[in-house]
């Protein structure tokens, strides 16, 4: 069984070694990384550890989406693939679930990935040329047979906005920030009304929404479901196909708590609760009023009434 881990990177010299060390497994066929001509020493750092971690290193000027697409294409044929972010430290649960042999599985938590066969993914269309929300657009097109709430990694914490660390000056930062907003609309597939309902942090950002939507409309908005935007559609697919990670060898400490709103317009609370009862081997529900938190372990930090559903 060939297993290929792939990702793209730009100016992440302080995190790439951590990420590669945390995902590396000698049983993996390849770890493919597409570097978008980093200027901070990221590429040189990757070259230093290339042989030690069996890396395939590529250099292409690319967005996050197209970079992942390039890396995926360089995975061995007929391999099980999973994408990574090069600023995440991964847990042992990542390697375990990838090696379990599961396919068409969406992993959601603080970090996320999709596990699938290379050729099946490409048959549904490769990653789009987007700098953000590329994952929601991609996932909304994938065949999701399993939704697994697993803590596979922890994001590196940055001070300030993500785009500031990529920009050399204020002009470049503003350009990247505008591109980030446009690609968010294009990737999530938000309608104009959905966008206007989402509150922004500053007045300038609020006023910029109509312009960003107009540009996104001209460039092309990817909305892969008539009913829901790509984010909501993917979340619904995740919950309606959810399964217990314990069945695939994942310890309960790595199972991500599930927050389910009782009046959600995306998912049906009663349906999700029934699926959880049918599929999970252990289950505790914390009743927090407007929402419930489903866990497998007791959590004293949750100040809500709880009931043991299965134990």
C-alpha positions as CSV (number, residue, x, y, z in Angstrom):
1,X,0.0,0.0,0.0
2,X,1.6,3.3,-1.2
3,X,0.9,6.3,1.1
4,X,1.8,9.8,0.0
5,X,1.6,12.9,2.2
6,X,1.6,16.2,0.2
7,X,1.5,19.9,0.8
8,X,2.6,23.4,-0.3
9,X,4.6,26.0,1.6
10,X,5.8,29.6,1.4
11,X,8.0,31.4,3.9
12,X,7.6,29.0,6.8
13,X,11.2,28.3,7.7
14,X,10.4,28.3,11.5
15,X,7.9,25.5,11.2
16,X,8.7,23.2,8.3
17,X,11.1,20.9,10.3
18,X,8.6,20.5,13.1
19,X,5.8,19.6,10.6
20,X,8.0,17.1,8.7
21,X,9.2,15.4,11.8
22,X,5.7,15.1,13.1
23,X,4.3,13.4,10.0
24,X,7.2,11.3,8.9
25,X,6.8,7.6,9.0
26,X,9.3,5.2,7.3
27,X,6.3,3.2,5.9
28,X,5.2,6.2,3.8
29,X,6.1,6.1,0.1
30,X,6.7,9.8,-0.2
31,X,6.3,13.2,1.3
32,X,5.8,15.7,-1.5
33,X,6.3,19.5,-0.8
34,X,5.8,22.2,-3.4
35,X,7.6,25.4,-2.4
36,X,6.3,28.7,-3.9
37,X,9.8,30.2,-4.2
38,X,10.1,31.1,-0.5
39,X,12.5,33.9,0.4
40,X,13.1,33.2,4.0
41,X,15.2,30.0,3.8
42,X,12.3,27.5,3.7
43,X,13.5,25.9,0.5
44,X,17.1,25.6,1.8
45,X,15.8,24.1,5.1
46,X,13.8,21.5,3.1
47,X,16.8,20.6,1.0
48,X,18.9,20.0,4.2
49,X,16.4,17.4,5.4
50,X,15.4,16.0,2.0
51,X,17.2,12.6,2.3
52,X,16.6,12.1,6.0
53,X,12.8,12.3,5.6
54,X,12.5,11.0,2.0
55,X,11.1,14.3,0.7
56,X,10.2,15.1,-2.9
57,X,10.8,18.9,-3.1
58,X,9.3,20.9,-6.0
59,X,9.5,24.6,-6.8
60,X,6.6,26.3,-8.5
61,X,5.2,29.8,-8.1
62,X,1.8,29.0,-6.9
63,X,-1.1,29.7,-4.7
64,X,-2.0,27.4,-1.8
65,X,-4.5,25.6,-3.9
66,X,-2.5,25.2,-7.1
67,X,0.6,24.3,-5.0
68,X,-1.3,21.4,-3.3
69,X,-2.5,20.3,-6.8
70,X,1.1,20.2,-8.1
71,X,2.2,18.2,-5.1
72,X,-0.7,15.7,-5.4
73,X,0.1,15.1,-9.1
74,X,3.7,14.1,-8.0
75,X,2.5,11.5,-5.6
76,X,3.0,7.8,-6.7
77,X,0.2,6.4,-8.8
78,X,-2.6,4.5,-7.0
79,X,-1.4,5.8,-3.6
80,X,-3.5,6.8,-0.6
81,X,-3.0,10.5,-0.1
82,X,-3.5,13.0,2.7
83,X,-2.6,16.7,2.5
84,X,-0.8,18.7,5.3
85,X,-0.1,22.3,6.2
86,X,3.6,23.1,6.8
87,X,2.8,25.2,9.9
88,X,1.1,22.5,11.9
89,X,2.6,20.1,14.4
90,X,0.9,16.7,13.9
91,X,-0.1,14.2,16.5
92,X,0.5,10.4,16.3
93,X,-3.2,10.1,15.4
94,X,-2.4,11.6,12.0
95,X,0.0,8.8,11.1
96,X,-2.3,6.1,12.6
97,X,-5.4,7.1,10.7
98,X,-3.5,7.5,7.4
99,X,-2.0,4.0,7.8
100,X,-5.4,2.5,8.8
101,X,-6.3,2.0,5.1
102,X,-9.4,4.1,5.3
103,X,-10.4,6.0,2.1
104,X,-12.7,8.9,1.3
105,X,-12.4,10.2,4.8
106,X,-12.7,13.8,6.0
107,X,-10.8,14.6,9.2
108,X,-12.0,17.7,11.0
109,X,-10.6,19.3,14.1
110,X,-8.1,22.1,14.7
111,X,-6.3,20.8,11.7
112,X,-8.0,18.9,8.8
113,X,-7.2,16.7,5.9
114,X,-8.8,14.4,3.3
115,X,-7.7,10.8,2.8
116,X,-8.3,9.4,-0.6
117,X,-6.8,7.6,-3.6
118,X,-4.9,10.0,-5.9
119,X,-6.6,9.0,-9.2
120,X,-10.1,9.2,-7.6
121,X,-9.4,12.7,-6.3
122,X,-8.1,13.9,-9.7
123,X,-11.1,12.4,-11.4
124,X,-13.3,14.9,-9.4
125,X,-11.0,17.8,-10.3
126,X,-7.7,18.9,-8.7
127,X,-7.2,21.8,-6.3
128,X,-8.3,25.2,-7.5
129,X,-5.9,28.2,-7.9
130,X,-7.0,29.9,-4.6
131,X,-4.9,31.3,-1.7
132,X,-7.6,30.7,0.9
133,X,-10.7,28.6,1.3
134,X,-9.2,26.3,-1.2
135,X,-9.8,23.4,1.2
136,X,-13.6,24.1,1.5
137,X,-13.9,24.3,-2.3
138,X,-11.9,21.1,-2.7
139,X,-13.7,19.1,0.0
140,X,-17.1,20.1,-1.3
141,X,-16.3,18.1,-4.5
142,X,-14.9,15.0,-2.8
143,X,-16.8,11.8,-2.1
144,X,-17.0,11.8,1.7
145,X,-17.9,8.4,3.1
146,X,-16.5,8.9,6.6
147,X,-16.4,12.0,8.8
148,X,-13.9,11.5,11.6
149,X,-13.5,14.1,14.4
150,X,-9.8,13.5,15.2
151,X,-7.2,15.8,16.7
152,X,-4.5,15.3,14.1
153,X,-2.5,18.5,14.7
154,X,-2.1,21.8,16.3
155,X,-1.6,25.1,14.3
156,X,1.4,27.2,14.9
157,X,0.3,30.5,16.6
158,X,1.2,33.7,14.8
159,X,1.0,37.2,16.1
160,X,-1.3,39.3,13.8
161,X,-2.8,38.5,10.5
162,X,-1.5,35.6,8.5
163,X,-0.9,37.6,5.4
164,X,1.4,40.1,7.2
165,X,4.1,37.4,7.6
166,X,4.1,36.8,3.8
167,X,4.3,40.4,2.7
168,X,7.6,42.4,2.3
169,X,5.9,45.8,2.7
170,X,2.5,47.5,3.3
171,X,1.6,47.7,-0.4
172,X,2.2,43.9,-0.8
173,X,0.3,43.3,2.4
174,X,-2.8,45.2,1.2
175,X,-2.6,43.4,-2.1
176,X,-2.5,40.0,-0.4
177,X,-5.2,41.0,2.0
178,X,-7.6,41.9,-0.9
179,X,-6.7,38.7,-2.6
180,X,-7.4,36.8,0.6
181,X,-10.9,38.3,0.8
182,X,-11.7,37.7,-2.9
183,X,-10.5,34.1,-2.7
184,X,-12.5,33.5,0.5
185,X,-15.7,34.4,-1.4
186,X,-14.6,32.3,-4.5
187,X,-13.6,29.3,-2.4
188,X,-16.5,29.2,0.0
189,X,-19.0,30.0,-2.7
190,X,-20.8,32.6,-0.6
191,X,-23.8,34.3,-2.1
192,X,-24.0,38.1,-1.8
193,X,-26.6,37.9,0.9
194,X,-24.5,35.3,2.9
195,X,-21.5,37.6,2.6
196,X,-23.3,40.7,3.8
197,X,-24.7,38.8,6.8
198,X,-21.1,38.0,7.9
199,X,-19.8,40.7,10.2
200,X,-16.2,42.0,9.6
201,X,-13.8,43.2,12.3
202,X,-13.4,46.8,11.0
203,X,-15.5,49.3,9.1
204,X,-13.1,49.4,6.2
205,X,-13.4,45.6,5.8
206,X,-17.2,45.9,6.0
207,X,-17.3,48.6,3.3
208,X,-14.9,46.5,1.1
209,X,-17.3,43.5,0.9
210,X,-19.3,44.6,-2.1
211,X,-16.1,45.4,-4.1
212,X,-14.5,42.1,-3.1
213,X,-17.7,40.2,-4.1
214,X,-17.8,42.0,-7.5
215,X,-14.2,41.0,-8.3
216,X,-14.9,37.4,-7.1
217,X,-18.0,37.3,-9.4
218,X,-15.9,38.4,-12.4
219,X,-13.1,35.9,-11.7
220,X,-15.6,33.1,-10.9
221,X,-17.2,31.9,-7.7
222,X,-17.1,28.2,-7.1
223,X,-20.4,27.1,-5.5
224,X,-20.7,23.3,-5.8
225,X,-24.1,22.9,-4.2
226,X,-27.3,24.7,-5.1
227,X,-28.6,24.7,-1.5
228,X,-25.5,25.5,0.6
229,X,-22.2,27.2,0.3
230,X,-19.1,25.0,0.1
231,X,-18.3,25.3,3.8
232,X,-21.7,24.5,5.0
233,X,-22.2,21.7,2.5
234,X,-18.9,20.1,3.6
235,X,-19.8,20.4,7.3
236,X,-23.2,18.8,6.6
237,X,-21.5,15.9,4.8
238,X,-19.1,15.5,7.6
239,X,-21.8,15.2,10.3
240,X,-24.1,13.0,8.2
241,X,-21.3,10.5,7.6
242,X,-19.6,10.7,11.0
243,X,-18.0,7.6,12.5
244,X,-16.2,6.7,15.7
245,X,-12.4,7.1,15.3
246,X,-11.9,4.3,17.9
247,X,-13.0,1.8,15.2
248,X,-9.8,2.8,13.3
249,X,-7.4,2.5,16.2
250,X,-7.5,6.1,17.4
251,X,-7.3,6.6,21.2
252,X,-10.2,8.5,22.8
253,X,-7.8,11.3,23.9
254,X,-7.4,12.3,20.2
255,X,-11.2,12.4,19.5
256,X,-12.3,16.0,18.9
257,X,-15.4,17.2,20.9
258,X,-18.4,17.8,18.6
259,X,-20.5,21.0,19.0
260,X,-23.9,20.6,17.5
261,X,-26.4,23.5,17.5
262,X,-30.0,22.6,18.2
263,X,-31.4,25.1,15.7
264,X,-28.7,24.9,13.1
265,X,-29.8,25.6,9.5
266,X,-27.0,23.4,8.2
267,X,-27.6,20.1,10.0
268,X,-30.5,18.5,11.9
269,X,-29.6,18.0,15.5
270,X,-31.8,15.0,16.0
271,X,-30.5,13.3,12.9
272,X,-26.8,13.9,14.0
273,X,-27.6,12.6,17.5
274,X,-29.1,9.4,16.1
275,X,-26.1,8.9,13.9
276,X,-23.7,9.3,16.8
277,X,-25.7,6.9,18.9
278,X,-25.6,4.3,16.2
279,X,-21.9,4.7,15.3
280,X,-20.0,5.6,18.4
281,X,-18.9,3.0,20.9
282,X,-18.9,5.5,23.8
283,X,-20.8,8.8,23.9
284,X,-21.4,11.6,26.5
285,X,-23.7,14.5,25.7
286,X,-23.3,17.9,27.5
287,X,-26.5,19.8,27.3
288,X,-25.5,23.5,27.1
289,X,-28.9,25.0,26.1
290,X,-28.8,26.1,22.5
291,X,-26.2,23.5,21.7
292,X,-24.8,20.2,22.8
293,X,-21.2,19.0,23.1
294,X,-20.7,15.3,22.3
295,X,-17.6,13.7,23.7
296,X,-16.1,10.3,24.6
297,X,-14.4,11.4,27.8
298,X,-15.6,13.4,30.8
299,X,-14.7,17.1,30.6
300,X,-14.8,19.0,33.9
301,X,-14.2,22.3,32.0
302,X,-17.7,22.0,30.4
303,X,-20.1,23.6,32.9
304,X,-23.2,22.0,31.4
305,X,-25.4,19.2,32.5
306,X,-24.4,15.9,31.0
307,X,-25.9,12.5,30.3
308,X,-24.1,9.3,29.5
309,X,-25.6,7.9,26.3
310,X,-23.2,5.0,25.8
311,X,-20.3,3.9,27.9
